[in-house]
Amino acid sequence: MNDLALLLTSEGRALLDEVRDTDPARELAVATRLRREHPAELVSAALGQARLRQRAAVKFGAEDAGRMFFTPNGVEQSTRASVAAHRARRLAGSGVASVADLCCGIGGDAIALARAGIRVLAVDRDPLTAAAARANAEALGLADLIEVREADVTEVDTAGFDAVFVDPARRGGRGRIFDPEAYSPPLSWAIAAALRAPRAALKIAPGIPHEAVPEQAEAEWISDGGDVKEAVLWFGTEPGAVRATLLPGPRTLLSRGLPDPGVRPPGRYLYEPDGAVIRAHLVAEVAEEVGGGLLDATIAYVTADALRPTPYATAYEITDHLPFNVKKLKALLRERGVGTLTVKKRGSAVEPEELRRKVKPQGPHAATVFLTRVAGAPAMLIGHPA
């Protein structure tokens, strides 16, 4: 708290501007110089905040991150700006004008909601986190739309708000928490709070079992740039609906309740579904879209004879299909002059780096090898992006 208070002074803000682009390798020299003119505590706080801002630029963009205030946990746990903006657009598009943002953290989602024109009550019980959220609302010119309250979210009256957003803490003293009932607050409490509101969104880990999704909820898995970021349980939308949303875009694939695709021999093309599609159990929808089937009943690789571009999977043209054999792979790569080898795997215990060391790729060409199973048997498929 003291560090943040120091940084919010005029001297602190000026010092933050001075150290914003400090190279970590030069921190000691910079700190030594600055301590001749500023209190040591303030210099340390400014340099620490500069490091956090540099890390946060990946999530928030350099412009916003350069003005915001972060805690170490806030950088780690906050929602990526693109994902928060997608969620805010959905809420605004449904007519939501006010949201109670429970477990607001440093305010990433509150910022996105306010930028969508939504009035926000942002609540967090940690004093430093709440102070950072308040500072961020002010720094980005959103204080008129965001009220920050330091309180226990379980004691906040959300009546009168159009929607509730809950982002329970999923990390503890020992790292990531996998049991939803060990979240803070527990998922059961968050669901109960959601059911009391006209609309609600609960941010959860993308690994949540499908059977843990309540029947009143819509489940959405979100990826950004190909990386799965989170899942959201929506209430007051389409109960039972399942979707995968890919950012940027957004591109959204809805479940049609299709049966599992059949297993078939490898065709000319292999499709690697986006991670959000896989988490949402929508591989069957992709297989139908490309006219394909599965290489193996337990693995999310789709194979087809025709190239049908889809935003929900990356297509590769397959040139070779071999039983798994490192010596044969090494010989084939040497024959093709492959020096840049991308290794992908599903259903294989072989580590990509271990395989690269063994085959020692050399040459001017590039290839992708898939280590997987074909109808239960270990196999290698070699190809390149289609």
C-alpha positions, -999 to +999 in steps of 0.1 A: +000+000+000+028+024+009+046+017-024+014+026-044+008+057-023+043+069-030+039+063-067+007+083-069+024+114-057+036+140-082+072+129-075+063+093-079+046+098-112+075+118-125+099+091-115+077+064-131+080+084-164+117+086-160+123+048-154+096+034-177+120+021-204+148+010-180+166-021-192+166-047-164+203-051-169+209-015-160+186-013-130+213-013-104+231+016-120+199+035-125+188+029-089+222+041-076+219+073-096+183+080-087+189+075-050+210+106-049+179+127-056+150+106-044+142+084-013+154+048-017+120+034-011+104+055-039+132+045-063+127+008-055+089+011-059+092+029-093+116+004-107+095-025-095+064-009-111+083-003-143+091-041-145+054-049-139+043-025-166+067-041-191+053-075-183+017-063-185+021-048-220+015-083-234-020-083-219-030-047-219-009-031-247+020-008-242-001+024-241-025+013-213+001-007-194+024+023-194-002+043-174-017+016-152-006+004-117+000-033-111+007-058-084+026-090-092-006-111-087-025-086-107-003-090-138-004-128-135-042-132-129-058-103-148-078-109-179-061-102-213-076-069-226-088-085-259-107-112-239-122-087-215-133-065-244-150-094-261-170-102-229-178-065-224-192-063-260-214-093-254-228-078-222-233-043-238-249-059-268-275-076-246-286-043-232-266-044-199-259-009-186-246-018-151-224-046-138-213-056-103-177-068-109-169-091-080-133-100-074-122-072-097-085-075-092-065-046-106-095-037-127-089-052-162-125-063-167-139-032-151-119-011-176-133-031-206-168-028-193-165+009-187-151+014-222-182-004-235-203+023-218-213+001-188-214+015-153-193-007-129-191-014-092-157-031-089-152-050-056-121-067-041-114-074-005-076-069-007-067-033+001-038-030-022-056-046-051-086-024-047-063+007-045-047-004-077-081-008-094-091+027-083-058+042-095-062+024-129-098+038-133-085+073-127-053+068-149-074+058-179-101+084-174-128+060-164-134+070-128-168+084-136-180+049-147-161+027-122-167+028-085-142+007-066-151-008-032-129-026-008-152-053+006-159-091+009-178-099-023-200-123-004-214-093+016-221-071-014-257-064-024-259-067-062-296-060-065-302-032-089-274-042-113-282-055-148-255-082-145-230-097-122-194-107-133-174-129-110-138-138-114-129-161-084-093-164-074-079-196-088-044-194-072-034-199-037-002-201-017+008-233-034+000-222-070-029-229-093-062-243-078-080-270-098-109-278-076-137-252-084-149-254-048-115-243-036-117-211-056-121-179-036-151-176-034-161-211-043-177-218-077-210-228-060-213-194-043-205-177-077-232-197-094-258-189-067-249-152-071-253-155-109-287-171-106-299-142-085-290-117-113-308-109-146-276-118-164-242-130-153-208-142-164-184-163-144-148-165-154-134-200-148-104-221-157-106-236-193-100-271-178-133-272-160-150-306-166-181-303-188-201-321-162-194-293-137-212-268-159-247-261-145-277-268-167-288-232-165-255-219-180-241-214-214-204-224-216-179-205-238-143-213-243-121-185-255-087-185-273-067-155-284-041-159-311-044-197-308-038-198-271-067-209-248-072-182-222-103-190-202-138-203-201-169-183-192-202-195-178-230-172-190-264-170-173-295-153-188-284-161-223-288-196-239-289-224-212-271-255-223-254-238-253-217-245-258-195-224-280-158-218-288-148-182-295-115-174-313-099-140-310-091-118-328-123-118-348-143-129-330-151-162-347-176-183-328-184-220-333-216-233-317-223-268-307-248-286-328-248-318-307-231-339-333-220-374-325-183-382-323-167-384-358-157-417-371-121-430-374-107-432-409-073-437-426-051-406-430-061-384-460-041-358-478-048-332-451-046-330-414-066-304-394-054-293-360-085-278-342-080-246-321-075-253-284-109-236-276-126-259-300-111-289-284-119-277-248-155-270-259-157-306-273-166-292-308-141-313-328-171-331-344-184-297-358-149-291-373-148-326-388-182-321-404-171-286-418-141-301-435-156-334-445-132-354-424-129-380-396-105-387-368-071-404-370-078-420-337-110-421-316-092-405-286-072-378-303-084-344-317-067-346-351-090-345-380-080-359-414-096-353-448-090-357-485-099-321-495-086-288-484-115-267-469-101-237-451-118-231-417-109-205-390-114-232-364-085-254-373-051-252-390-047-273-421-015-292-430-008-311-462+006-345-453+033-359-475+043-390-455+026-414-430+049-438-412+048-460-381+068-444-354+105-450-360+132-424-352+157-439-376+133-438-405+123-402-396+160-392-395+167-407-428+136-391-445+145-357-431+181-360-443+169-370-477+145-340-479+171-316-466+149-305-436+167-282-412+137-265-396+115-291-379+083-283-361+073-311-338+036-315-327+023-343-306-009-357-293-011-392-278+027-396-278+051-397-249+080-385-270+092-350-261+097-327-291+131-315-280+143-350-274+132-360-309+150-330-325+182-340-307+180-375-321+171-366-357+195-336-359+177-318-387+200-301-412+192-284-445+174-255-461+139-269-460+112-269-433+087-296-423+062-304-395+060-338-379+030-350-360+036-376-333+003-393-327-017-425-330-035-437-361-063-462-351-044-469-319-009-474-333+020-450-328+026-430-360+044-401-376+028-379-401+051-354-420+038-324-439+037-286-440+010-259-435-015-260-464 
